[in-house]
Amino acid sequence: MTTATLTSKGQVTIPATVRAALGVDAGDRIEFVETEPGRFEVIAATLPVTALKGLVAKPAKPVSVAAMNAAIRERARRGLRQ
C-alpha cells in the first residue's frame, strides 16, 4: 500500500508509482470522486479531446442543418403552448 502525508496547507505529494499509474505529470489535473461516504477515487482529468471520439453514436440517417433548425423551431413553438 502506498501512503502520503498531508501538510499543514492541505497539500499531498502523490507518490511516483501512483502518478505513473494515473499517467499524470506536473500541471495535470486530477479529480476526487466520492464513491461512498468517506471513500474517494482519484481520476486523471487530463484526457485528450480525441478520447471523446465515439462517445455519441452517429445518427442512422444524416440530418441537414435545415432539418435541425426546423425541429428546434417546432419544439420552441410547442414549448410556448405548454
Sine and cosine of phi, psi and omega as CSV:
sin_phi,cos_phi,sin_psi,cos_psi,sin_omega,cos_omega
0.00,0.00,0.73,-0.68,0.02,-1.00
-1.00,-0.08,0.69,-0.73,-0.01,-1.00
-0.80,-0.60,0.27,-0.96,0.07,-1.00
-0.57,-0.82,0.29,-0.96,-0.03,-1.00
-0.92,-0.39,0.68,-0.74,0.03,-1.00
-1.00,0.09,0.78,-0.63,0.02,-1.00
-0.99,0.13,0.13,-0.99,0.02,-1.00
-0.91,0.41,-0.34,0.94,0.04,-1.00
-1.00,0.00,0.05,1.00,0.01,-1.00
0.99,0.14,0.32,0.95,-0.02,-1.00
-0.99,-0.17,0.50,-0.87,0.02,-1.00
-0.73,-0.68,0.69,-0.72,0.14,-0.99
-1.00,-0.02,0.87,-0.50,0.00,-1.00
-0.98,0.21,0.82,-0.57,-0.02,-1.00
-0.84,0.55,0.53,-0.85,-0.05,-1.00
-0.82,0.58,-0.63,0.78,-0.02,-1.00
-0.91,0.41,-0.58,0.81,0.02,-1.00
-0.95,0.31,-0.68,0.73,0.05,-1.00
-0.86,0.51,-0.67,0.74,0.01,-1.00
-0.90,0.44,-0.68,0.74,-0.01,-1.00
-0.91,0.42,-0.57,0.82,0.02,-1.00
-0.99,0.16,-0.32,0.95,-0.04,-1.00
0.96,0.29,0.55,0.84,-0.01,-1.00
-0.93,-0.37,0.39,-0.92,0.00,-1.00
-0.65,-0.76,0.05,-1.00,-0.01,-1.00
-0.80,0.60,0.74,-0.67,0.01,-1.00
1.00,-0.01,-0.24,0.97,0.03,-1.00
-0.96,0.28,0.39,-0.92,0.01,-1.00
-0.98,-0.18,0.55,-0.83,0.11,-0.99
-0.77,-0.64,0.43,-0.90,0.03,-1.00
-0.89,-0.45,0.54,-0.84,0.09,-1.00
-0.93,-0.37,0.90,-0.44,-0.05,-1.00
-0.92,-0.39,0.85,-0.53,0.01,-1.00
-0.97,0.23,0.90,-0.44,-0.03,-1.00
-1.00,-0.02,-0.42,0.91,0.12,-0.99
-0.30,-0.96,0.26,-0.96,-0.05,-1.00
-0.81,0.59,0.84,-0.54,0.04,-1.00
0.99,0.13,0.04,1.00,-0.02,-1.00
-0.79,-0.61,0.79,-0.61,-0.05,-1.00
-0.83,-0.56,0.45,-0.89,0.12,-0.99
-0.93,-0.37,0.66,-0.75,0.06,-1.00
-0.98,-0.19,0.82,-0.57,-0.07,-1.00
-0.80,-0.60,0.73,-0.68,0.08,-1.00
-0.93,0.38,0.78,-0.63,-0.03,-1.00
-0.94,-0.34,0.61,0.79,-0.10,-0.99
-0.84,-0.54,0.51,0.86,0.00,-1.00
-0.91,0.41,0.61,-0.79,0.06,-1.00
-0.95,0.32,0.36,-0.93,-0.01,-1.00
-0.86,0.51,-0.45,0.89,0.01,-1.00
-0.91,0.42,-0.31,0.95,0.03,-1.00
-0.93,0.37,-0.29,0.96,0.01,-1.00
-0.99,0.17,-0.23,0.97,-0.04,-1.00
-0.85,0.52,0.75,-0.66,0.02,-1.00
1.00,0.07,-0.02,1.00,-0.02,-1.00
-0.91,0.42,-0.62,0.79,0.02,-1.00
-0.93,-0.38,0.80,-0.61,-0.02,-1.00
-0.93,0.37,0.55,-0.84,0.07,-1.00
-0.95,0.32,0.56,-0.83,0.03,-1.00
-0.92,0.39,0.46,-0.89,0.00,-1.00
-0.89,0.46,-0.55,0.84,-0.01,-1.00
-0.75,-0.66,0.73,-0.68,0.02,-1.00
-0.84,0.54,0.57,-0.82,0.00,-1.00
-0.88,-0.47,0.75,-0.66,0.00,-1.00
-0.98,0.19,0.34,-0.94,0.06,-1.00
-0.88,0.48,-0.63,0.78,0.02,-1.00
-0.88,0.48,-0.67,0.74,0.01,-1.00
-0.92,0.40,-0.62,0.79,0.04,-1.00
-0.90,0.43,-0.71,0.71,0.02,-1.00
-0.88,0.47,-0.64,0.77,0.03,-1.00
-0.90,0.44,-0.66,0.75,0.02,-1.00
-0.90,0.43,-0.64,0.77,0.02,-1.00
-0.91,0.42,-0.71,0.70,0.02,-1.00
-0.87,0.49,-0.71,0.71,-0.02,-1.00
-0.88,0.47,-0.69,0.72,-0.01,-1.00
-0.91,0.41,-0.64,0.77,0.03,-1.00
-0.90,0.44,-0.66,0.75,0.01,-1.00
-0.89,0.46,-0.72,0.70,0.01,-1.00
-0.92,0.39,-0.57,0.82,-0.01,-1.00
-0.91,0.42,-0.52,0.85,-0.01,-1.00
-0.95,0.32,-0.45,0.89,-0.02,-1.00
-1.00,0.10,-0.29,0.96,-0.10,-0.99
-0.99,0.14,0.00,0.00,0.00,0.00
